[in-house]
Amino acid sequence: MTKFKMYKSTGEDALFVSVSQDQLKPQDSGTETTTILLDDQQTYQEMDGFGASFTDSSAYLINQILSEEQRTEVMTRLFHPEEGIGLSVIRNPMGASDYARTVYSYNDLPENQTDPECSGFSIAHDEADVIPLTQKALELNSDLKLFASPWSAPGWMKTSGSMITGQLKNEWYPAYAEYFVKYIQAYASHGLPIHAVTPQNEALYEPGHYPGMLMPAEAQADFIKNHLKPAFVRNDIQSKVLCYDHNWDRPDYPLTVLEEAGEEVDGVAWHWYGGEASAQTKVYEAFAGKEVHFTEGSGGEWIPPFEQAFSNVIRTGIEILRNYSKSFVLWNMALDENNGPTVPGFGKSTCRGIVKVNQQTKELTYTLDYYALAHFSALIRPKAVRIDSSSNEASIRSVAFKNTDGSIAVVLFNDGEKTGNVQVQLKEEELLSFQLESKSALSILINQE
């Protein structure tokens, strides 16, 4: 006997709604049917999971602005595998990003001072909000994996002397590798193992109004091969090293890093602010065995609400997963009513968080990103393996996974302009037939007993 658990989103007022088989609209006999063919014999990547980031801003809002009751609710709804949507990846900035209340690193020094041994290193800043929330997330979901990425090295290590702009000076490559070691060891002492790091967030972008650091591909390869990985080996650190951590439009960058430091690199991290998800497959096929991760994509006011914004997350999420990614990580876990807080001087923020915390009213709202992520994370569990899903109509997008318990999770999205007939088949056997409205998402968990 086959059992189905299904969730459907048809619009702003009907997001991730539980539906039964009887509640699905029967097919229209006068319309052609799109067949989604599932093949669990054809397998691809294993999932680590879905998530977002506890930026300084997000952690502050959840840990200090919300009441204890609200905080318990939101953490449960974010991370608990049964009572929530089971997020299982957190990517935390190492130091300040653009979404921080101040500019800080873990080793800030007065001008013209240096600290080659990083003896002044401290994660005290994170102990206020980021670490307690990350510990709570791990308590709620034991499958949680932690990723970490710096927006900048400490200013004294850089050509600019500041966390704003500049590049890492050659003479401080060893000290910067030690900085990573100390971060991983410090988090481990709080019971938080770091699964993977990237050497630099968005290494090709040098913002003038928030922390950032240019790191050309050759420099990143040198840093990973001759400094970071050897430091990990010396200190018996098992954390993975992912290169790049930037947009799809420059696959030449990770290809260069993998060419020059492939032995020391475990995979590639990608963002969605330029190019197409197919870049992930291009690099994956050139360097088989290297992991693919999607580590940042933010929604925001540059995409019109609601339909275009929701559709973008679902559509792009499906493409990210169809192009070998083991993770799908959005950006801020929480932002406030002004899309902040942001670092001083940042200007107007247009990003959207997974939840919104109103600093004035203390109201907690779950945004469209929460429900879009839910379509994936609530059904596709950690260690699920992607299986083949094909469609005879391009406008009906799909991705499918087989969970460790044998259940099959399918995410469908009608990207067409009109309602369509859909039939889901597994190994030639028809499982479900229904109508799917334009720009609607349907997630199906199939249990065959």
N, C-alpha and C positions, 0 to 999 in steps of 0.2 A: 504494500500500500504506500502511495506517495502522499506526503504532507507538504503543505506550502505555508510559509510565513512571508507576508508581503507588505511593503510600505510604498505609498504613492504620493507624489507631489504634483499638483495640477495648477498651482497658483499661490499667490501670497497668503491667501487665507486657508490653504489646504496643503500644508508642508509635512512630509514624512508621516502621513496618516496610515495607520494600520488598516489593511483591507483584506477581506476574505475572498475566496475564489468566486463565491456567489455575487460579490459586489463588483467584480470586473464586468465591464460592458461586453455583451456578446458581440461577435463579429457581424459586420454589415455584409450581407451576401452579395451586394452589388459592387463591392470593392475588392481589388486584388489583395492578397495576403503576403506579408513579409515573413519569411521563415528564418528564425534564429536557430542555427544548428550548433549544439554543444557537443564537444568531443573530449571526454576526459582521458582519452589515450594520448592525446597531443598536449604536452605540458611545457610550461615556460618557467618564469621566475617564481621564487618563494617570497611571500610578503613579510616585511617587518611590521608595516602598519601605517597608520594615518595619524595626523596630529597638527600641532601648531607650536608657537614659541612663547615661553615665559620671558618676554622682554622685561626690562626693569619696569616699564609702564604697566604692562599687563599684570605682573606680580604685585605691584603696589595696589592697583585697583581691586584685585581679588582679595588680597590679604589684609589691606588696611581700610578700604572704603566700604566693602560689604560687611554686613553683620555676620556673626558666626553661623547663624542659621542659613543665610544666603550662600555663604562660602561652602558650607557642607553640601548644600543642594547643587551648586554649580560644579563643584569638583566631582560629585557623584555622577551628574549628568554628562560630564565630559569624559570621565575615565573608567567608570565601572562597566564591565563587560555585559552585565545583565540589566542593571538599573539605569544605565546610561548608554552612550554610543561607543564606549570601549576604545577611546583613543589610546594608541600604544607607542607613539613616537613624540618626543619633545625635542625641539632643536633650540637650545639656549645660546644667546650671544655671550661670548667671553669678554665681559666689559660692556661699555656703553655702545648702543646702536643709535639709530635716529629716534627710536622710541624708548627714551630714557629721560629721567628728570634732570640729570646732570651728565657732564662728560667725565668719565672715569675709566681707569684700567685697574688691574690688580697690583700695579707696581708704579704708582705715580711719584715723581720726584721733582724737587725744585729745579729751576733752570740750570743747565750746565753740570748737573750731577748725574752720575751713572751708577749702575748696580749690576756688574757682570755676573755675579752669582745668583741674582734675583733673591737675595737674602731678605729683602723687604716685601716679598710677595705675600699678599693676603686676599682671601675671598670674603673678608668680613662684610663687604657690601651685600653679597648674595645671601648671607646668613639671616638677614632681616626678612626677606620675602621670597626670593627665588628658591632657595633651598628648602624651606618648610613646605612650600607648595609642591615642589618636585618630589619630595619625600612622601607627601600625601598621595600624589598621583601614583607612585610606585606601590604604595600600600593598597590602593584601590585596584590596581592592575599590575599583577606580577610579571606580565609580559612586556612591560614598558622598556623601551630602548631610548637612551639619551644621546643626542648628537650635540656637538658644540662647535661654534664658529666665531672667530674674532672679527670685529669690524675694523680694528686697528691694533697694532702693537702699542705699548706705552710710548709716549711722545719722545722720550730720551733715546729710543732706539731708531728714530726715523730722521730722514733728511729734512723734514719740516720742523723738527723739535716739538711737534704737537700731534695729538690724535686726529686733528683735521688735516687732510691732504698728506702728501709725501710718500716716500717709499722706505722700506726697511734697509738700514745701512748694512753693508756686507759684514762689518766687524761685529755686528750684534746678532748674526744668524745663530751662533751657539747659545747666546743668552735667550733668544726667543724660543728656541727648542726647549730650553730648560723651563721657560714660562709655561709651555704646554704641559710638561711633565708635572710641574708643581700644581697646575690646575687639576689635572686628572687625579693626582694623589690626594689633593685637598677634598675633592668631591667624593672620592672613595672613602675617606675618613668619615664622611657623613652618610655612608651606606648607599652612595649613588655611583654605580659604575658607568663610565662614559663609553658608549658603544663605538662611536666614531667621531672624528674631528675633520674639519677642513682647515687648511692653513690660512684661508682668507675669504671672507664674504665678498662677493662681487669684485674680484681682483682687477677688473678692467675699468672700474668706475672710481673717480676721485671727486667725491662731493665736496663742495666748499662750505657747507653749512651743517655737517654732522660728521662723526667719526668715519674714516675710510682710509684705505691704503692701497696704492697701486702696487701690483705684484705681477710683472710680466711672466709669461709661461716658462721661459728659461730660468727665471729667478725662482719660481715655485718649484720647478723640477730640482734645482740645486738645493733649495732649502729642505725639501722632503728627503731627497736621496742622501745628502751628505750631513744633515743635521737632525731633522725631526725623527726620522725612522731609526737612525743609530741611537738617539737619546731614548727612544721607546725600548729598544732592544736592551740597552744598558740597564734600564730600570724595570725590566720585565713587565712592560705595559703592553697589553693585548689590544688596545683600542685601534680600530681601523682608521686608515687615512684615505679620505676622499679628496680628489683634486677638483679644481675649477670653481664650483659653487656660484655659477653665473648663468647667463641666458643661453637659450638654444641657438642664437644666431652666430655664435662663434665656436663651432666644434673644432676649429683648428687649434684652439687653446688646449683642451684636454688631450687631443691627439698628440700635441707636442710634448706635454708633460708625460703621457704614457710612453711615448717613444723614448724619452730621455731618462725616465725614472720608474718604468713600469713595474719592476720587481718590488719596489717599495710602496706602490700605490694599490689600494684595494678596490677602488672604484671611482665613479664620477658623480658629482652633485650638480643639479640643474635648477634654474629658475625660469619663469615663464614670461618675463617682460620683453621678449624679443625672439623672433624665429618661430620654428615649429617643433612639436614634440618628436618628430621623426629623427631629429638630430641625435636623440638618445640611442636609437637603433643603429644609426650610422657609426657611432663611436663603439657601441657594444659589439657590432659585427667586426670592426677592425681589431678589437682587443677582447677576444672571447674570454670569459671567465671573470672579467672585471665587473663589479656590481654597478647597477644604475640606481640612483636615488634622486627624487624630486624634493628639494629642501626648502623652497620658498616660492609662494605665489600669493599675492594679496589681492583681494577685491577692493573696490573703492568707488569714489564718486565719478571717476572718469568713464565708468560703464553705467549706462542709464539703468535705474531700478525699474521694476523688479525682475521682469522676465529675462532681459538680456544678462543681468548680473548672475542670476541663479543658473541660467542655461550655460553661461561661461564656465562656472565651476564644475558642473556635471559633465559637460561636453569635453572640457580640457582634462578633467580627472580620468575619464575613460581613455582618452588618447595617451595620457601619461602612463597609465597601467598597460595599455596595449603595446607600448614601446619600452617594455622590460623593467620599468621602475619597481623597486622593492618598497618604496615609501611614497606617500603623497602628503606633504606637509605644507599647510598654509602659513600665514605670518602671525600677527599678534593674537594671542589667546583672548585678550580683552582690550578694548579701548573705551574712552569716555564719550560724552555727548559732543565733544569737539574733535573727535578722532585722535585724541592724544592720551596722556601727555607726550610731548616731544622735547628734544633737547633745546635749550635756549637758543634763539635765533633761527630756528628751523623754518618758521613761517607757517602757512596754512597746510594742515594735514588733510589728505583726502582718502587715507586708507580705512578699511573696515575690519574690525576684530571679529572673532568667532562669537563673542558675546559683547554686549555694550553695558557698561556700568556708568550710570549717570552720577557724577560727583555731587551734584546739587540735591537731587531728590533721592539718591541711593537706589534708584530703580535698576533692576537687572533684566536685560532683554537678550534673548537668543536670536542672533542674526541669521540671514539666509545661508551664510557660510556654515553655521552649525548644522542646519538641516541638510545641506548639500553633502557635507562630510559624512553625516549619519547614513546617507544612502550607500556609502561604501563601508565605513568602519563598523557599523552595527552588524553587518552580515559577513564581511570578508575579515576573518580573524587572523591574528599572527600565525605564521607558518603555513597559511593557505597557499596553494600552488595554482598559478594561473593555468586555465585550460583553454583550448581553442573554442572560440565562438565566432561564427560567420553569419553574415546577413546577406540576403539577395537584394537588399534595398539600402543604399548608402545612408539614407536619412534616418534609419533606425539604427542607432549606435548601441554597441553592447560590449561588455567585458564580463568574464566569468572566472570563478576560482573554485577549487575544491578544498574545503577545510579539512583539518586533521581528523575530525569525527566522521568524515565521509559525506557530509552535506555539501551541496553545491550552491554557491551564491552567484546570482546574475544581476547586473545593473543594466537597465535598458533606458534609452532616452530617445524620444521622437523629436528629431531636429528638423522635421519637415514643417510645412505650413498648414497641413490639415491632418485630421484624425486618420489613423491607419489601422488596418487589421494586422495583428501579430500572432504568430504561432511559434511556440518554443518547443524544440525537439531535442531529445538526448538520445544519441545513437539510433536515429531514425524513429524513435518512439515519441509520439506527440504527448506532451505534458500539459500544456495550457494553450488556449486560444482566447483572444480578447481584442478589444479596441484600445488603442493608446492615443490620447489626445495630443495635439501639437504642443511641443515644448513641455511635455510631461515626462517625469522620471518614474520608473517602477523598479524597485529592488525586490528580488525573489530569493528566498532560501528554500531549497528543495531537499527534503529528507525522504529517501527511499528506504522503506523498511521491509 
